[in-house]
Amino acid sequence: MTVHNRKERTLKCLNHLYVALQQVNSKGHFDVYITDDGSTDGTREEVQARFQQVRFIEGDGNLYWCRGMIAAWKRALAEDDYDGFFWLNNDSYLYPDAFTLFFESQNLTVLRSYGLTVFPDFTVLSGAFISETTGQPSFGGRINDRILPPNGQWQKFDQMNGNFVFVPKAVVEKIGILDGVFHHGIGDYDYGFRAKKAGIELLLTPRYIGVCERDSNYHKYRDPRYSLKERFRFLYSPLGPPPPALFRFNFRHYSFFKALSVFVYINLVCLCPEIRKWFVKSQR
């Protein structure tokens, strides 16, 4: 996990996490690594007081999600020979049976039909999340940019959200870990695309394994209620969809033309949000 100044969310997330882990403690050993990326609200002190077993990595406040996850992942790789690694966002709250899904006999039967075991060698598994506010799927996996709802079976997908993901050891040995060229977001999408290019399947859990709300601030760069300066400052910050990172992602996985067109488009939308309305209408 990577955290920064969201103490209450982090504590709630950990409470849910350890309840879920209690259901599978007999199945194996689990360690929790958290990168505290420069929190100033007492997150680390409070977590350590309540969850002494958590292993902390210190950040300076400039790691954000992707690079913070890399720091925690590297520490885990250095400290033990784990069978696999779970990613978890601290605003994603697991159901008590979230981990049992990976050990249930009926699901193992289906997984084995993909040639897998309880720790599937060349498959990455992503947990499906639902929004309590809307009752709609919020995170997990996507096909053609559309979020995929669970349907009771393991489903293949193309674009991966990093809220709750299982990466087996064999996948790490084949394609490595997250890429630090991405500062905050996009790194989870990139990892999924790299996995698929390497012949690794992405599978969505058959049912929802927790709740998570979508972040409305992500689209601040195109919100006319903010000034032009504020919009561009957010767009080029790690928290926005920064155009240089998007360019690298699209060039790596699609083409130079798409990378350039997205770069131009997102800057134009930030400059004049009305352009997006015209573009959406023209696509209908």
N, C-alpha and C positions, 0 to 999 in steps of 0.2 A: 504494500500500500504506500501511497504518497499522501501526505497531509500538510495543510497550511492554514492555520488560524480558523478552523471550523471545529472547535473543541467538542461542542455538544453533538454535532453530527458524527464525529469520530468515535466518541464514547458510545453513542447509540449503535453505530455500525459494529463496533467490537462486541458489544453485548449480544447482538444478533449473531455475529460470527461464532462466538464461543458456545452459544446455545446449539447452533448447528453442528459444530465440531464434536460436541458431547455425544451426538447420535452415531458417530463413526470412529470414536477413539479406539475401539477394539479392532478396527480395520487397518490401522497404521498410525504412524507418528507424524504430527503436524507442528511446524514452527511458524511463527508470525514475524515478518520483518516489516518495519515501517520507516520510510524516509520522512523525517520531520523537516520540512523545507523552510526553516527559519521562522517557525511560529512564534508569535509574541503574546499569545493569549493564555499561556500556561498549558497548552495541549500536551506537551511531552510529560510535564510533571504530573498532570492529572491521570494520564494514561498509565504512567509507571506506578502510580499509587494504587490503581485498580487492577492493572494487568501486568504484574511483575515479570511475566514470562516473555513479554514482547521484546524483540531485539530492535534497537533503534539505530538509524543512520542519520547523521546530521547534515542538513543542507543549509545554504546561506540565503535562501529565499529566491534564488534565481534558477532553480532546477525545474520547477513546475512539474506537470504530471509525467511526461515521457522520460525526462532525464532523471526525475526522482525515482521512477520505477526501475530504471537502469541501475541506479546506485544500490537499491535494495536487492535487485536480482544478482548483481555482481557479488554482493556480500554473501548472499545465500549460496551461490556457486562456490565461493571460496571456503565456506564453513562446513559444508556437508555434501554428501553424494545423494541428492534427492532423486526420487523417481519422477517427480514432476513439480510444476509450479502453478499456483493459482494467483491470478491478479484479482484485486478487489478494490473498487472505488469506495471512498468513505461516505459517499452519499447514497450508497446502494445497500439496502437492508435485506439480508437473507431470511428466507423462511426457515423454520427449524429443521425441515427435511431437505434442505438444499443439497447437502453433500450425499445424503443417502441415495439420491438419484443415480450416482455413479457406481453404486454397489448393489442395486436391486437386481434380482435374478432376471426379471423380464427385460430390463434394459440391457443387461449384459448379453443376453441372447441376441438382441438386435445389434448391439455393438459388434459382437463376434461375426455377425453377417457381413460386416464391413472388414472383417479380418482383424478385429481388435480384441483387446483384453481389458481388464479393469483399468489399467493404465495404458490406453491405446498408443501404440508406438508412433504412428504417423498420421495422427488426427489431432486437431485443436478443437476443443469443445467450448462453446460460449453459452452462458446462461441467459435465458429470456427474462426480462423484467417488465413489470406492468406499472402504469401510473395509477396511484390511488385517486388522483384528482379526476382523470378522464375515463378510467377503466379501460384504456387502450394500451397496446404494447408500446414500451418506451425505448428499450435498448435490448441488444442481443445480436441479431444478424440482419443483414439487408440483401435484397436482390434488386438491382437497378434502382438503388437509392430508396427503396420502399421497405419499411420495417416489416420483418417476417413474424407473424404471430405463431406461437407453438400450436401444434395440432395433435399431440399425443404420440408423435413419432419423432425420431431423430431426423432432422431435415438438413440438407446441404444448403449453404448460402455463400455469398460472394464477398460481402463487406462486413467487417467485424467491429463491434463496439467492445471496448476493453473493460466494461464494468465488472464482469466476473468471467474469467477465462481460465481454462486449464490447458497448460502447455506441457506435454510429456518431455522427459529427458531426451529421448531420441530426436525430437523436433529441434530442441536447442542445439544438439550436436550437429544437426544437419544445416540449420539456417541461422543459428545464433540467437541473440536476444533482440530487444527493441533497438532501433537505430537512433542514436543521439543527434542526428542531423535534424530531427524533429524535436522541438522544444517542449511543447505542451500536448496539443491534440495532433491528430493525423497519424501519430505513431502506431496506434492500434490498427487503423485501416491498412497502413503500410505493412505491418507484420502479417496480417491476413493475406494480403496480396502476394507477399513473398512466399508464404507457406503454400499457397495454391500453385504458384509457378514451380515450386519444388515437388509438386505431386502430393501435397498434404491436404487432406480433406478438412473442411470447416463444417462442424455440425452444431446445430442449435438444440438445446435441451427440449425434451418432449412437452414439458410444462413450465409454467412460470416458477422461478426459484427465488423471487424476491420482488421488492418494490423500489422504484426509483423515478424521480420526477425529472423532466427535461429542463435544461437551463435556458431561461428566456433571454439571458444576457448575451448569448452567443451571437444573436443577430443585431446587436447594438449598432454595428457599423452601418446598417441600412435603415436605422430608425430616425426619421426626420425630426423627432423631438429633441435630438441631441445636435449640438453645433457641428459644423463641418470639421473643425479642429478635433473635437471629441471623437467623432466618428473615425477619422483617420488614425488618431492615436490608439484607439481600441483595435482597429483593423490590423495594425502593424505590431501590436503587442502579442506576447505569447498566448494570451487568452482569446484573441480573435482568431479568425481563419487567415493567418498572415499570408499575403500573396507570395512571398519568396518560398515558403514551405509548400504551399499548394503547387507552385510551379515545379518544384523538385519532385513532388509526389506524382503529378500528372505526366511529367516528362519520363519518369522512371517506369510508370505502369501503363501509360497510354501512348502519347505522341507529343512531339514538339508543338504541333498545331493546337492540340487541346490545352497544353500547358500555357501557351501564349494567349489563347482565347479566354481561358478562365482568368488569367492574370489581368487582362484588359477589362473584362466584364466586371470583376469584383471591385476594381478600382473605380470604374464608372458608376456602379451602383452606390458606392460609398460617397462619391462626389455628388450624385443626384439620385436619391432613392426612387424617384418616380420612374426612372428607366426600367427598374425591375417590373413594375406593374405593366408597362408597355410590353416588355419581353414575355411575361407570363401570358398576356392576352394573345400575343402573336403565336404562341405555341399551341393554343387551343384549336 
